């Protein structure tokens, strides 16, 4: 039986298909803006429902996440067990920076105008409380390829495997159903990349370019992208994340790249991949894709389950002063939207569209 078609007004749909358009917004909360951000959270679903009703075929899906410092400014009480600042990585040749980010808005739809309208309505409600520090408009490119020319996302998990990889389970019951989200913007040096032969490009990735076939393990270079992004526990269990990134380009600014966004039940899995890429495994053997793709941002967020947005934890001021807010009823769990079928190749690659 094929996976279900996603709700056209879904909020916090971590496991959701790739769409034709995506808008990634990272913002910082202005001093004194915490109350405005908290007050708008219950409106997220209403804005999505309004747009979804008018444009039911747009497939609007919105995920909101919060950075470590922002969590402490917005919510008192318990924290997600593994939420922390993004760890900056400095390798011998390449650098993964840690950049500011309090709130992540990951907006997906079949139409960019619907993505824009959801963001415009939300930011109008915030009234300047959130300052956008990074904005990326992304698009699906050809047959699910990135701008390096390779099919992107073949190794993404699907179905139950996707939910297991992306969503927090009973190990952190207060935040079960949420997800840790790492975002990085990579800029590609397409001139240098396109100067390589197709065979050399394939050795950098570990997969054939045109027919999208992964190299056998014995033929895969140790510094290839796929080799260094395969994470295996000591007992042989392969660990994965759910990737939803997409390409972007700006001819006027000469910027072309991939917006990486990885959802995980445990951010350590994503961070192990990044350590392999930038520091090497063994150390000193960096991912060769970094010779052509430069990370310019890096932030870790936690995206709570949708019910949390309707009834968030009390603000920290109430906890500090000992006030007793009215008890919040336990949220009614809803099953996340299932993932769809696989397409694509890069391990920093994109989540793909579900069965139609």
Secondary structure per residue as TSV (DSSP state, phi and psi in degrees):
chain	resnum	aa	ss	phi	psi
A	1	X	-	360.0	129.6
A	2	X	-	-68.2	154.7
A	3	X	-	-62.6	153.0
A	4	X	-	-67.1	150.6
A	5	X	-	-74.2	134.8
A	6	X	-	-65.5	149.8
A	7	X	-	-58.7	127.6
A	8	X	T	-67.1	-9.5
A	9	X	E	-123.2	33.2
A	10	X	E	-68.7	136.1
A	11	X	E	-117.2	136.8
A	12	X	S	61.8	40.2
A	13	X	-	-85.6	77.4
A	14	X	S	-59.3	-46.2
A	15	X	S	-93.0	93.8
A	16	X	-	-146.9	160.2
A	17	X	-	-79.8	160.8
A	18	X	-	-66.7	140.7
A	19	X	-	-116.7	176.9
A	20	X	S	-70.2	-24.7
A	21	X	E	-138.9	151.8
A	22	X	E	-148.8	146.7
A	23	X	E	-125.5	121.3
A	24	X	E	-108.9	119.9
A	25	X	E	-122.3	128.5
A	26	X	E	-118.3	129.1
A	27	X	E	-133.2	159.6
A	28	X	E	-112.9	141.4
A	29	X	E	-79.8	125.5
A	30	X	-	-67.8	151.3
A	31	X	T	-53.4	129.2
A	32	X	T	83.5	0.9
A	33	X	-	-90.5	3.4
A	34	X	H	-60.9	-43.9
A	35	X	H	-62.4	-40.2
A	36	X	H	-63.3	-39.9
A	37	X	H	-66.2	-46.3
A	38	X	H	-60.0	-42.7
A	39	X	H	-66.6	-26.3
A	40	X	H	-84.2	-15.1
A	41	X	H	-57.4	-46.2
A	42	X	T	-65.5	-14.7
A	43	X	H	-83.6	-11.8
A	44	X	H	-59.1	-45.1
A	45	X	H	-67.8	-37.3
A	46	X	H	-64.8	-41.8
A	47	X	H	-62.6	-43.0
A	48	X	H	-64.9	-40.7
A	49	X	H	-63.0	-40.6
A	50	X	H	-61.7	-46.8
A	51	X	H	-69.9	-39.2
A	52	X	H	-64.0	-34.7
A	53	X	H	-66.0	-40.7
A	54	X	H	-78.7	-29.0
A	55	X	-	-130.8	68.8
A	56	X	T	-65.0	-21.5
A	57	X	T	-91.0	1.8
A	58	X	S	-78.0	-19.5
A	59	X	-	63.7	39.6
A	60	X	E	-64.4	131.3
A	61	X	E	-143.7	129.3
A	62	X	E	-130.8	131.9
A	63	X	E	-123.0	132.6
A	64	X	E	-118.0	130.3
A	65	X	E	-126.8	162.4
A	66	X	E	-129.4	136.6
A	67	X	E	-75.1	169.1
A	68	X	H	-61.1	-50.2
A	69	X	H	-66.2	-37.9
A	70	X	H	-65.5	-36.5
A	71	X	H	-57.2	-44.2
A	72	X	H	-69.3	-25.7
A	73	X	H	-80.4	-26.6
A	74	X	H	-97.8	-37.7
A	75	X	-	-128.5	135.4
A	76	X	-	-92.7	178.4
A	77	X	S	78.8	-144.5
A	78	X	-	-67.2	150.3
A	79	X	-	-114.6	153.9
A	80	X	-	-55.2	136.5
A	81	X	T	-58.5	-32.9
A	82	X	T	-116.4	18.3
A	83	X	-	-78.6	127.7
A	84	X	-	-157.1	167.4
A	85	X	-	-63.2	151.5
A	86	X	-	-61.8	130.9
A	87	X	-	-82.5	113.9
A	88	X	-	-61.7	140.4
A	89	X	E	-125.0	128.4
A	90	X	E	-121.3	105.7
A	91	X	-	-89.7	-178.1
A	92	X	S	-62.1	-35.6
A	93	X	S	-119.8	-24.8
A	94	X	-	-129.9	155.4
A	95	X	E	-131.0	130.6
A	96	X	E	-106.1	101.9
A	97	X	-	-75.4	154.6
A	98	X	-	-102.1	124.3
A	99	X	-	-123.5	157.6
A	100	X	-	-62.4	148.2
A	101	X	-	178.9	115.1
A	102	X	S	-98.7	-35.6
A	103	X	E	-134.6	133.9
A	104	X	E	-110.8	132.9
A	105	X	E	-119.4	112.9
A	106	X	E	-109.9	108.3
A	107	X	E	-115.9	125.8
A	108	X	E	-124.4	142.6
A	109	X	E	-165.2	167.7
A	110	X	S	-76.3	-13.1
A	111	X	S	-131.0	131.6
A	112	X	H	-66.6	-30.3
A	113	X	H	-64.2	-32.3
A	114	X	H	-72.6	-39.5
A	115	X	H	-57.4	-47.1
A	116	X	H	-61.3	-44.1
A	117	X	H	-65.6	-38.7
A	118	X	H	-62.6	-45.4
A	119	X	H	-64.7	-41.9
A	120	X	H	-62.9	-43.2
A	121	X	H	-66.2	-40.5
A	122	X	H	-66.9	-46.2
A	123	X	H	-66.6	-31.5
A	124	X	H	-64.8	-39.3
A	125	X	H	-65.2	-33.1
A	126	X	H	-73.6	-24.0
A	127	X	T	58.6	38.1
A	128	X	T	89.8	1.9
A	129	X	S	-70.6	-21.7
A	130	X	E	-117.0	123.9
A	131	X	E	-100.7	119.5
A	132	X	E	-74.9	121.5
A	133	X	E	-106.8	-14.7
A	134	X	E	-151.8	131.6
A	135	X	E	-136.1	125.8
A	136	X	E	-134.1	123.1
A	137	X	E	-99.3	119.6
A	138	X	E	-119.2	163.3
A	139	X	E	-145.7	153.3
A	140	X	-	-74.2	137.3
A	141	X	-	-117.9	115.4
A	142	X	T	50.0	-132.8
A	143	X	T	-91.8	61.8
A	144	X	T	63.1	40.1
A	145	X	B	-101.6	155.1
A	146	X	-	-88.9	179.3
A	147	X	T	-76.5	-6.4
A	148	X	T	-79.8	-9.7
A	149	X	S	97.3	2.8
A	150	X	S	-100.9	142.9
A	151	X	B	-60.4	139.3
A	152	X	-	-123.0	116.0
A	153	X	-	112.1	13.2
A	154	X	T	-56.6	-35.8
A	155	X	T	-86.1	7.4
A	156	X	-	-63.6	138.3
A	157	X	-	-71.5	160.0
A	158	X	-	-133.4	166.5
A	159	X	H	57.2	-135.3
A	160	X	H	-61.5	-34.5
A	161	X	H	-63.7	-38.3
A	162	X	H	-65.2	-44.7
A	163	X	H	-64.1	-40.0
A	164	X	H	-65.5	-39.1
A	165	X	H	-71.3	-34.5
A	166	X	H	-99.4	-27.4
A	167	X	S	-109.6	135.9
A	168	X	-	-63.2	138.2
A	169	X	-	-106.0	-154.9
A	170	X	G	-68.6	-9.9
A	171	X	G	-65.2	-21.3
A	172	X	G	-134.3	75.1
A	173	X	G	-59.7	-30.4
A	174	X	G	-63.7	-25.2
A	175	X	G	-126.6	24.7
A	176	X	T	-59.8	138.2
A	177	X	T	91.4	-10.3
A	178	X	-	-84.5	-176.2
A	179	X	E	-152.5	144.0
A	180	X	E	-89.2	133.3
A	181	X	E	-124.3	121.3
A	182	X	E	-105.3	131.0
A	183	X	E	-122.2	140.7
A	184	X	E	-144.9	138.7
A	185	X	E	-101.5	123.4
A	186	X	E	-109.1	128.7
A	187	X	E	-101.2	130.6
A	188	X	E	-96.0	138.5
A	189	X	-	-90.3	86.0
A	190	X	H	-70.3	-26.8
A	191	X	H	-64.1	-48.8
A	192	X	H	-67.2	-39.0
A	193	X	H	-63.8	-46.0
A	194	X	H	-72.1	-12.9
A	195	X	T	-76.2	-16.3
A	196	X	S	-76.6	153.0
A	197	X	-	-71.0	160.0
A	198	X	H	-59.5	-39.8
A	199	X	H	-62.4	-40.0
A	200	X	H	-71.1	-39.0
A	201	X	H	-57.6	-42.4
A	202	X	H	-63.5	-34.9
A	203	X	H	-70.4	-31.8
A	204	X	H	-65.0	-41.0
A	205	X	H	-85.9	-40.1
A	206	X	T	92.2	23.5
A	207	X	B	-155.1	149.3
A	208	X	-	-71.9	150.5
A	209	X	S	-81.2	-45.4
A	210	X	S	-88.2	-41.3
A	211	X	S	-104.1	3.5
A	212	X	-	60.6	52.6
A	213	X	-	-112.8	125.1
A	214	X	B	-70.4	139.0
A	215	X	-	-64.2	146.2
A	216	X	-	-58.7	151.4
A	217	X	G	-55.0	-38.6
A	218	X	G	-72.3	-15.0
A	219	X	G	-105.6	-6.1
A	220	X	S	-81.7	121.1
A	221	X	-	-57.8	142.6
A	222	X	T	-64.0	-24.8
A	223	X	T	-101.0	15.3
A	224	X	S	-75.2	158.8
A	225	X	H	-61.1	-45.0
A	226	X	H	-68.1	-38.3
A	227	X	H	-62.8	-42.9
A	228	X	H	-81.1	-12.4
A	229	X	T	-103.7	11.9
A	230	X	-	-95.1	114.5
A	231	X	E	-107.1	122.3
A	232	X	E	-127.1	130.0
A	233	X	-	-73.0	164.2
A	234	X	T	-56.0	-28.7
A	235	X	T	-84.0	4.5
A	236	X	S	93.8	-3.1
A	237	X	-	-72.9	125.7
A	238	X	E	-83.5	130.5
A	239	X	E	-101.0	145.9
A	240	X	-	-139.2	168.5
A	241	X	-	-129.7	172.6
A	242	X	E	-109.9	119.4
A	243	X	E	-103.2	137.3
A	244	X	-	-131.1	27.4
A	245	X	-	-82.4	163.8
A	246	X	E	-145.9	159.7
A	247	X	E	-79.0	159.9
A	248	X	E	-147.0	159.3
A	249	X	E	-158.6	149.0
A	250	X	E	-142.1	105.1
A	251	X	T	-66.7	-38.1
A	252	X	T	-63.4	-39.0
A	253	X	T	-92.0	-8.5
A	254	X	T	67.7	31.5
A	255	X	E	-112.5	126.1
A	256	X	E	-139.4	133.9
A	257	X	E	-170.7	-164.1
A	258	X	E	-124.4	130.5
A	259	X	E	-94.0	107.2
A	260	X	E	-84.5	129.4
A	261	X	E	-139.7	116.6
A	262	X	E	-119.7	124.5
A	263	X	E	-98.0	137.9
A	264	X	E	-149.5	147.8
A	265	X	S	-69.6	-26.7
A	266	X	S	-138.5	118.6
A	267	X	H	-65.8	-14.6
A	268	X	H	-62.1	-30.3
A	269	X	H	-65.1	-48.1
A	270	X	H	-61.7	-42.5
A	271	X	H	-68.2	-31.7
A	272	X	H	-65.1	-40.5
A	273	X	H	-60.0	-44.2
A	274	X	H	-68.9	-37.4
A	275	X	H	-62.6	-40.5
A	276	X	H	-60.8	-42.8
A	277	X	H	-65.7	-47.7
A	278	X	H	-93.0	-33.5
A	279	X	H	-101.8	-24.2
A	280	X	B	96.1	156.0
A	281	X	T	-146.1	96.3
A	282	X	T	-70.3	163.2
A	283	X	B	-51.9	138.8
A	284	X	T	99.8	-14.7
A	285	X	-	-100.9	85.4
A	286	X	-	-79.7	162.6
A	287	X	-	-67.0	124.3
A	288	X	G	-66.7	-19.1
A	289	X	G	-63.1	-24.3
A	290	X	G	-71.5	-14.8
A	291	X	G	-70.3	-14.0
A	292	X	T	-126.0	-10.7
A	293	X	E	-130.3	121.9
A	294	X	E	-109.2	125.4
A	295	X	E	-76.5	127.6
A	296	X	-	-116.0	-10.5
A	297	X	-	-137.6	164.8
A	298	X	-	-170.2	119.6
A	299	X	E	-149.8	146.2
A	300	X	E	-112.0	133.5
A	301	X	E	-128.0	164.0
A	302	X	E	-119.9	126.3
A	303	X	E	-102.1	105.7
A	304	X	-	-72.9	165.6
A	305	X	-	-59.0	153.2
A	306	X	H	-56.4	-36.4
A	307	X	H	-64.4	-26.0
A	308	X	H	-62.5	-36.9
A	309	X	H	-66.8	-32.1
A	310	X	H	-74.4	-30.7
A	311	X	S	-140.4	72.3
A	312	X	-	-68.4	164.0
A	313	X	-	-58.7	154.1
A	314	X	-	-59.8	154.3
A	315	X	-	-66.1	155.9
A	316	X	H	-59.0	-30.0
A	317	X	H	-60.5	-38.6
A	318	X	H	-65.4	-38.4
A	319	X	H	-66.8	-42.9
A	320	X	H	-67.8	-36.7
A	321	X	H	-86.9	-5.6
A	322	X	T	81.4	7.6
A	323	X	-	-64.6	151.1
A	324	X	-	-111.7	100.2
A	325	X	-	-70.4	162.2
A	326	X	-	-59.3	139.0
A	327	X	-	-62.1	140.8
A	328	X	-	-91.8	124.6
A	329	X	-	-62.5	149.0
A	330	X	-	-60.7	134.7
A	331	X	-	-67.3	148.2
A	332	X	-	-86.1	118.2
A	333	X	-	-69.2	141.3
A	334	X	-	-122.8	143.7
A	335	X	-	-68.5	133.2
A	336	X	-	-62.7	157.4
A	337	X	-	-68.6	129.1
A	338	X	-	-66.7	154.8
A	339	X	-	-79.4	166.9
A	340	X	-	-105.1	-157.4
A	341	X	-	-77.1	158.9
A	342	X	-	-82.0	147.1
A	343	X	-	-153.4	153.9
A	344	X	-	101.3	177.4
A	345	X	-	-136.8	-44.0
A	346	X	-	-64.3	139.0
A	347	X	T	-67.7	-19.0
A	348	X	T	-92.9	24.8
A	349	X	-	-86.9	-174.0
A	350	X	-	-96.2	149.0
A	351	X	-	-72.9	140.1
A	352	X	-	-108.3	170.4
A	353	X	-	-76.0	146.4
A	354	X	-	-76.8	168.1
A	355	X	-	-59.8	134.2
A	356	X	-	-79.4	360.0
